[in-house]
């Protein structure tokens, strides 16, 4: 099946990547910075697990840190989100990455 995805932002890029992975023919309508990025670097779908596996820093502040900051500004208490952010930051340390690689090598 053939698809046309209009817009190559976060949602359009995600949909495009999943359709391509499923073997579909996909045309993307893009402009501006997204068009330039796809022409120069291709389409890449990244997530936190891939960041851990490829030893790239996770984008914690963009994902959870922004939520915590907004909550603090509005004086909303979010202990579970703050705890999750703290746990994820521990995982995003060089020592944890070395330990993760050691476990993967021994498996």
C-alpha positions as CSV (number, residue, x, y, z in Angstrom):
1,X,0.0,0.0,0.0
2,X,1.2,3.6,-0.7
3,X,0.9,6.5,1.7
4,X,1.3,10.2,1.7
5,X,2.3,11.8,5.0
6,X,1.7,15.5,5.1
7,X,4.1,17.1,7.6
8,X,7.4,15.6,8.8
9,X,7.4,16.8,12.4
10,X,7.3,14.6,15.4
11,X,4.0,12.8,14.6
12,X,4.5,12.7,10.9
13,X,8.1,11.5,11.2
14,X,7.0,8.8,13.7
15,X,4.1,7.6,11.4
16,X,6.5,7.6,8.4
17,X,9.1,5.6,10.2
18,X,6.5,3.0,11.3
19,X,5.0,2.7,7.8
20,X,8.4,2.3,6.3
21,X,9.3,-0.4,8.8
22,X,6.2,-2.3,7.9
23,X,7.3,-2.3,4.3
24,X,4.9,0.3,2.8
25,X,5.8,2.9,0.2
26,X,5.7,6.3,1.8
27,X,5.9,9.8,0.3
28,X,6.5,12.7,2.8
29,X,5.4,16.2,2.2
30,X,7.8,18.4,4.1
31,X,9.2,21.9,4.0
32,X,11.7,24.1,6.0
33,X,13.9,22.7,8.6
34,X,12.3,19.2,8.6
35,X,12.8,18.9,4.8
36,X,16.5,20.0,5.1
37,X,17.1,17.6,8.0
38,X,15.6,14.6,6.1
39,X,17.6,15.5,2.9
40,X,20.9,15.8,4.8
41,X,20.5,13.1,7.5
42,X,17.5,11.0,6.5
43,X,14.7,10.1,8.8
44,X,15.7,8.8,12.2
45,X,13.3,7.6,14.9
46,X,14.9,7.8,18.4
47,X,13.7,6.8,21.8
48,X,15.1,6.6,25.3
49,X,15.9,2.9,25.0
50,X,17.9,3.5,21.8
51,X,19.7,6.3,23.5
52,X,20.7,3.9,26.3
53,X,21.7,1.2,23.9
54,X,23.8,3.5,21.6
55,X,25.4,5.4,24.5
56,X,23.7,8.7,23.6
57,X,22.4,11.0,26.4
58,X,18.7,10.7,26.9
59,X,16.5,13.8,26.4
60,X,15.2,13.7,29.9
61,X,14.8,17.4,30.4
62,X,12.8,17.8,27.1
63,X,10.5,14.9,28.1
64,X,10.1,14.8,31.9
65,X,12.0,17.8,33.0
66,X,9.7,20.2,31.2
67,X,6.7,18.7,32.8
68,X,8.2,18.9,36.3
69,X,9.2,22.5,35.7
70,X,5.7,23.5,34.5
71,X,4.3,21.8,37.6
72,X,6.6,23.7,39.9
73,X,5.7,27.0,38.3
74,X,2.0,26.3,38.8
75,X,2.7,25.0,42.3
76,X,1.4,21.5,41.4
77,X,2.9,18.7,43.5
78,X,3.9,15.7,41.3
79,X,5.9,13.3,43.5
80,X,5.6,10.4,41.1
81,X,6.8,12.3,38.0
82,X,9.6,13.9,40.0
83,X,10.7,10.4,41.3
84,X,10.5,9.0,37.8
85,X,12.7,11.9,36.5
86,X,15.2,11.2,39.3
87,X,15.4,7.5,38.5
88,X,15.8,8.2,34.8
89,X,18.6,10.6,35.5
90,X,20.5,7.9,37.4
91,X,20.2,5.7,34.3
92,X,21.6,8.5,32.2
93,X,25.0,8.5,34.0
94,X,28.3,7.1,32.4
95,X,28.6,4.6,35.2
96,X,25.2,3.1,34.5
97,X,26.0,2.9,30.8
98,X,29.2,1.0,31.5
99,X,27.2,-1.4,33.7
100,X,24.5,-1.8,31.1
101,X,27.0,-2.6,28.4
102,X,28.6,-5.2,30.7
103,X,25.3,-6.9,31.3
104,X,24.5,-6.9,27.5
105,X,27.9,-8.5,26.7
106,X,27.5,-11.3,29.2
107,X,24.0,-12.2,28.0
